[in-house]
Amino acid sequence: MPPELKRIQELLYRLITAPGGAAEGLAAERGLPRGGLGAVIGGDDRLSAVERVDIYANMYFYRLLDVLRHDYPATAAALGEANFHNLITGYLIDYPPSEPSVFWAGCHLAEYLRGDPLGVRYPFAADLAALERATVEVFCARDTPALDAAAMRATPSARWPALRMRAVAALGVLDTDWRVGPALRRFQTTRKWKAPEAGHGRILVWRRGARVFSRELAPPEARAIAKLKRGASFAQICAAAAVSSASRGSAGEPAAALNAMLARWLADAIVARPASRRRAPDTRFGTGDAKLSAARRGRAARVS
């Protein structure tokens, strides 16, 4: 890229993203080309050069606002239109997009809410935003072939204890202080927002096919899921769930509980099929793949 073109692009980017508008951004510029902004952007009797840049600046902001409203519909409904608009204005100042894809534009919103005054007025908002972000990232995560019940039954039972198990890429666990899972499901069903109740919990978020699901995890299963995400053996996963159950005084039928848990995992398609010798690169929850498959590109993610 010619150096002059690069300097022009950088100038326009600074003006378009200036928090106070193009005119304020222009006043702070040093080293403008001879002729000022008019040497780069042509003006006329209808619109000056600064006014033309302001058109792009407004387009830039409102495009990002639309993207984030789409990614965080429940958060927007909970805060209200004006509050959400102001939240995104401040957020984009502190976290300007740094990647070519708008997929990453809202990845810090939950973190930002924890320190924003709106997060004090609406203390559940950060957890809600984190769950909505998890829904987006799980929806966009790469596909992982899942282990099914038939393949599990085909494995000799004597090999089960040593069988290494791992989670599919499209899976994550959130720790929350508010019961945002039921609140989000209610919103998606009725499109009416009702504030969640306080209550610590863990939420499992995963994708099966082109749909994203979530549910609350009881402590025994949460311990087992943590082992699954670390690629533990089947015996270690079962031990984690059994120890947690016993500590809560619910060890009456551990074998039946473990069988039910495994059956649910296989039905939900959250256990990855054992990797071949040539293992695909790992994708951690939270990194997401913005390149959606054609099968998912036209479908809206939803938590079920």
Helices and strands as residue ranges (DSSP letters): H 3-16, H 22-27, G 36-39, H 49-71, H 73-79, H 81-94, G 102-104, H 109-115, H 117-121, H 125-140, H 149-154, G 157-159, E 171-178, H 180-190, E 198-208, E 211-217, H 219-229, H 234-247, H 254-268, H 294-297
